[in-house]
Amino acid sequence: MRRLRQLAERTPAGRERYVDLLRAVAICIVVAGHWGVTVIGRDAAGRPTGHSALGDLPWAYPLTWVGQVLPVFFLVGGFANAASLTTNRARGGDATGWLLDRSARLVPPTTVLLLVLAAGAGGSYLWGAGEARIRTVVWFATIPLWFLVPYLAAVTLTPPMHALHRRFGLAVPVALVGLVALGDLGRLAGPAPLAYGSYLAGWLAVHQAGFAWYDAHAAGRPPTAGGSSADAARHPLPTSRPAAVALLAGGLGALLLLIGVGPYPVAMLHVPGERLDNASPPSLALLALATAQLGLVLLLRDPAERWLRRPGPWQAVIAVNSVVLTVFLWHLTAALLLVGALDALGLLPTPAVGTAAWLAWRVPWLLLLAVVLAGLVAVFGPVEARAGRRRHAGEGARRRGTTGRGRRQARTVLVVAGYAAVVAGLLVNAVTPKAAPEPLGLPAPALVAYLAGAGLLRGLRSGWGSRG
């Protein structure tokens, strides 16, 4: 508690605390949503199985408008990335050093998850478990890594995309929305591969809106030693109350038209059997929802900021954010561990979805999962917390130790290669079928690519290749 108080007291006066709150709330909603819609049953052999309840609960589809908060996460990610990149450059840093700094927080916790899962899967294989069964369990545990693929790609592209933002402003997300519309057309009328670009363009559009929100924040701050606030805020997002109401009403109106008159489904999460999936890749309907969410976020900002000036709420937000990625990465592993433990004890309920028994089971189910996840966070959370504290220590040394244009260019190539390998590894795992025979649960090429990229980034963060 003392450390939390110290961190709260050291918070810069100009920090947008609301962004940290939104990040924490978004992840908590994702976790609770995944847990809440989980249905546990049994296969023909009597073994526990799990799937989403959404396909059996059409009445819950509108609730996904609240549960689909990944646009909020990309919005605050864009804000935070623009803020840290701008600060880094004002202090004399470069984009390559910034990317290394970002990787220090994102990659190590993910590496720990993958190594633990691979070790557990390997042990199960030696114990005699079937390869397809092992893969199914690990596939479920790594569902959260779907999100990291586009987010890590957005982080890697932040320096050039931020440069585009500084030149063209909101025209950039508008153009990206056009690419999403083209992708939706491809999904509806063909050719289907037109939609592949939407996996990145859709999330980048929201990420770019975060840049504009940061510009609005920077425009209201006094000039700093690194430059004027006006220079850092060339294309601010309109954040007045009328603008926020217009975004909320316009986004909801567009969403209702797209699902009422257009071909888009009501659910903003994956539902088996739907003609279109609004979330994978992001559709125009999801971007309309993101617009409405942006309006709501702006409307709630002032009261939230006043609340966060109180020590208690702000310390709680700091605590959650220090392990927020760990919470996200391990929340489905917590479900697997709980199901396994209850099944071993003969206490695993398997009520039919939508029944009174299933709904009643939601409360103890969520409470038990929270306890299991708390244990996992206690064990693995320090990895993320330490990474967050260490990343700033090495930035200045990397900046000072890099000499020569050729060396800087080589370092940039290596950093981008490291990110590319990490993203490729996660992507290969995501597209590998959940019943593929994998003794380690993870496809060998995916694991090798990921670990090679993570190792390269770690070496570069430690100063390898930066000393002349």
N, C-alpha and C positions, 0 to 999 in steps of 0.2 A: 504493500500500500504506500510505503514511503516513496518508492521509486515512481509510482503513478502520480503522487502529489508533486514530486519534483518535475516530472515531465509536463504536467499540467501548468505548473508555474512558469516553466521555460517556454511555453507556447508563444510564438511571435504574435504581436498584436494584430498584424495584418493577415493572419492565416484564416482561410475560409473553412471554419470548423464544420460547417454544414456538409461539405464534401466528404469528410471522414464519417460523419453520421450516415450519410446516404450509402456509402460503401458497406458499412457494417450492417445496416438494415437490409440492403439488397441481398447480401450473402445469407443472412439469417432467414429471409423469406425463401430463398432457393432451397436451403437445407430443410426447413419445415415443410415446404411444398413437396419435395421429393419423398420425405418420410410420410407425409400425410396421405399421398395417393398410392402408396405401396400396398400391393395385395400379396399375401403369402398363401400359397397353396402347396399341393404335393403332386409330383409326377407319377407315372405308372409304377415306378419302383418304390414309391413312398417317400422319396427325398423332397425336401423343401424346395419350392420354386418361387419366383417373384415376378410380378409384372405391374404395370401402371393401371390404376383403376379408371383412368379417364375414358377409355373406350366403352366402359359400362355405365358411365354417369353423364349422359348428355346435359343434364340440368346444371352440371358444374362447369360447362365450357366457358360461360361468361366470367367465372371466377379466375380463369387463367389470365384475364386482363390485369388482375392484381398480382398473380403469381409469376407472370413473365416479367422479370425485372432485370434481365440481362441488358436491355437498352440503358437502364439507369447506371449499371456498372460501367458500360462503355462510355457513357456520358461523363461520369466522374473520373474515369480513366483518362479521357481526353483532357479534362481540366487539369488533373494532377500532372500528366505528362507535359502539357504545355507550361505549367508553372515551374516544374523542376528543370526542364530544358532551358527555359528563359533564364532562370537563376544560374544554372550551370554556365551558360554563355556569358552572363554578366560578370562572372568570377574568372573568366578567361579559359573556361573549359571548352572541349570540342564535343561533337556529336558522338564520336566513338567512345570517349570516356563516359558520356552519359548513358550509352547503351550498356556498357559494362556495369555501371552503377545500378541500372534497372535489373540486370540479370542476377545481381547478387541477392535480390529479394525474391525473385520469381522462381529461379531454377533450383537452388538447393532443397527447398521443401518438397518440390516435385520429384527430385532425384531420390530423396529418402523414401517417398511413397513407392516408387517403382522398384527400388532395391528390396524393400521389405516384402512387397508382393511377389517379386521374382523368387526371393529366398523361401517364402512360405509355399509357393507353388512347387518349387524344386523339391522341398521336403515332402510335400504331399505326393508328388510323383514317385519318389523313392519309397514311400510308404504303400504305394500300390494304387493310388487314385488314377482314374482314367484321364487321358490328356484332354478330351473334349470337355469333361466336367470341370477340370482345372481352369480351362480357358473361359468357360461360362462364368465362373465365380470371379475371376480376375477381370473379365470384361465388365461385369457389373460394378466392381470396385473402381474401375477407371473411367466410368461414364463422365465424371467431372472434367476429365482431361479434354473432352470435346471442346469445352469452352476455351481452354488455354491455347488451342491451335490458332483461332482468329485473333485472340488477344495478344499473344506473343508476336504474331505477324503485324498487328497494329503498332505494337511497341517498336518493332524493328523499322517500320516505315514512318515513325513519328518525325524524325528530322526532315526528310523530304516533304512529307505531307504538311508539316507545320510551315515549311517554306512556301508551299502552295497556298496555304491559308493566309499567310502574311501578304501575299500578292493578290489573291483573288477572293479571299473572304468566304462568304456563304455560297458563292457560286460553286465551290468545290463539292460540298455535300449535295447540292442540287444536281450536279452532274452525276454523282454517285447514285442518287435516287433514280436517275434516268437509266443507269446500268441495271439497277434492280428491276425496274419496269420491263426492260428488255429481257431479263432473265425470266420474269414471270410469264411473259409472252412465249418464251421458248418452252416453258413447262406446260403451258396450256395448248399451244398450237404447234410446237416444234420449231427448230430442233432443240431437244432437251438440253444438250450441252451448253446452250446459251446461259443456263442458270448457274453454271459452275462459278462464274465470276461474282455472283451475288453472295456467296459464302464470305467473301472478303469485302465487297463493295458496300453491302448493307451495314455491317458493323463499323466500317470506316466512316460512313456517313454520320452515324451517331457520335463516333469519336471526334470527328471534325466539329460537330456542334459543341463538344466540350471545349475545344480550342476557343471558339467564339465566346463561350461563357467565361473562360478565363480572361479574355480581352476586356469583357465588361467589368470583371473584378479588378483587373490591373488599372483600368481607366479611373477608378475611384481611389487609387492609392497615391500617396505622394511620390515624387521622383526619387530614385535610389542612385547610389554611386555608380551603378552599372549602366544607367541610362534613364531616360525619362519614361514616365508611365504612358505617355501618349505614343511613344515609339513601340512600346510593348503591347499596345492595345489598338491596332490599326482597324480591326474589324469586329467591334464588340457586338455581342448578341443583345437585342432589345430585351431588357429585363424588368421594365416597368410593369405595374399591375395590369394595365390594359393590354400590354403585349402578352403577358402570361395568360390572361383570360382568352385572348385570341388564339394562342397556341393550343390551349386546352380544348376550347370549343371547336376550333378547326380540325384538330387531330381526331377528336371523337366523331365529328360530323363525317370526315373522310372515312373513318373506320366503319361507321354504320352503313355508308353507301357501298363500300367495298364488300362487306359481308352480306348486305341486304339485297343489293342490285347486282353486284359483281360476283365473281366465282369463288371468293375466298371463304374458308371455313371460319366459324365463330371462335374456335379454340386457338389460342396463341402458343400452345405447346403441342408436341407430337401426339397425334391420335391415329392409331392404325386404321387403314381403310379410307382415310380422307384423300380427295383428289390432289390437294395441295397441302404441303406442310408449311405453315406460316413462319416457323422458326428455323428450318434447316432445308434450304438456305432462307435467310430473312426475306420476307415478301413485302410488297407495298402496304399490306394491311398491318404488318408488324411495325413498319416505319411510321404509319399513321398513329398507331398506339404509342410509339416512342415520342412522337410530337406532343400528344396529349400528356404523356408522363412528364415531358419537359415543362409544359405549362404548369402542371400541378407542383412540380419541384420548385419552380420559381415563386409560385404563390405562397408556398409554405416556408420559404427561406427566412424571412425576417423573424417570425415567431420562433423558429427553430434556432436561429443564431442567438436570440436573447436567452433561450433555455440553455444553450450550450455554454453561456458565460458563467453558469453556476458550476462550482467545482465538481460536485458529484456526477452529474450527467457527462461532463467532459472527460473525467477520469474513466468512466465506464466505456466511453467511445474509444479512448486511447487503448484501454485493455483489450477490447475486441479487435481493434485494428492491428495490434501487435501480433496476433495469431490468426488473422482473418483468412489467409490463404490455407493455413493448416486446417481450420474448421471446414472450409470448402472441400479440400482434397480428401479428407478422411471421413466425411459424413456417411458415405455409402458403405465404406468398410465397417463403420460402426454398426450399420444395419446387418451386414453379413455376420459379424461376431455375435450380435444379439440373437439372431435367428439360429445360428449354430448352437449357442449355449442353451437356449430354450428347448430346442429340438433334442439335444443330448439329455436334458433333464425330463423330457416328456411333458413339457409345459407349453408347447408352442400352439397357440390358437390359430385356426385357419378358417375363420368365418367367411361366408360368401360375401362378395363385394356388394355394398349398398344396403345390407341388412342392418337391423338394429344392433346385432352383436358386433358387426364390423365397425359401425360408427362408434359404439361404446368402447371398443378396443383402441380407438385412436388416442385416447387420453393416456392410459398407462403405456401404450406403445411409444408415444412421443417422449414421455418422461423417462422411460428406461433408455431410449436411444440417447437422450441428452446426457444421461449419466455415463454411458459407454463412451460417447464422443468426448466428454470432459476428461476421461481417463486417457484417451488417445492424444488429446491436445496437451495434457500435462507431460506426456512422454515426448512427443514430437514437436510441440510448439516452440521450445527453446531454439530449435534449428532456425526457424523463421525469425524469432526475436533477435538472435545473435547476428544473423545475416543483415537484418535491418540496421543494427548498431554499427557493424563493421564496414558497411559499404561506403560510408562517408570518409572513413579513415584512409582508404586506399586511393581515393579519387585524386587528391592533391599530388600524391607520390607518382601516380601514373601520368598526371599532366606534366609534372616537372621532369620526369625521366624520359619522356618521348622527345627525340631529336631527329631532325632531318625529314624532308618531305617524303622520301621513299619509304622510310621506316614507318611514318604515320600512315601512308597509304596501305602498306602491308598489314599494319595492325588493324586498320578498318576492314580490309578484306577478311582477315581472320575472325574478327568479331561477327561480321555478317555471316560468315560460314558457320560459326558456332551456333548462332540463332537458327540458321537454316537447317542444320542437322537436328537440333532439338525439336523444331517444328515438324520436320519430316518424320522423325521417330514417333512423335505423338500422333501424327496423321495416319501413319501406317497402322499403328495399333487401333486407331478409331475405325478404320475401314475394314479391318480383318474380322471375318465373321465370328460371332460369339461362341460358336461350337467348333471352331477350327482346332485340330489337335496340336496343342502347344504345351510341351512339358513344363515350361516356365510361366505359362499363362499369358505371356507377352510374346509376340512374334520376334524371333531372333534378330531379323534385320532392323526392326523398330528399336529394340533394346540397344543394339550396337550403335545405331545412328544417334540415338538420344544421348547415350553415355559419352560418345565421342564428342558431341557438341557441348555437353555440360562440362566435360573435362577440359576442353579447349577454352571455354569461357572462364573456368576457374583458374587455369594457368595464366590467362591474360590478366585477370583481376589481381593475381598475386604479384604481378610485375614482370612476368616472363615476356621477353621480346620487346620491352619498353625501355631498357637501359642501354644507352649508347656506350 
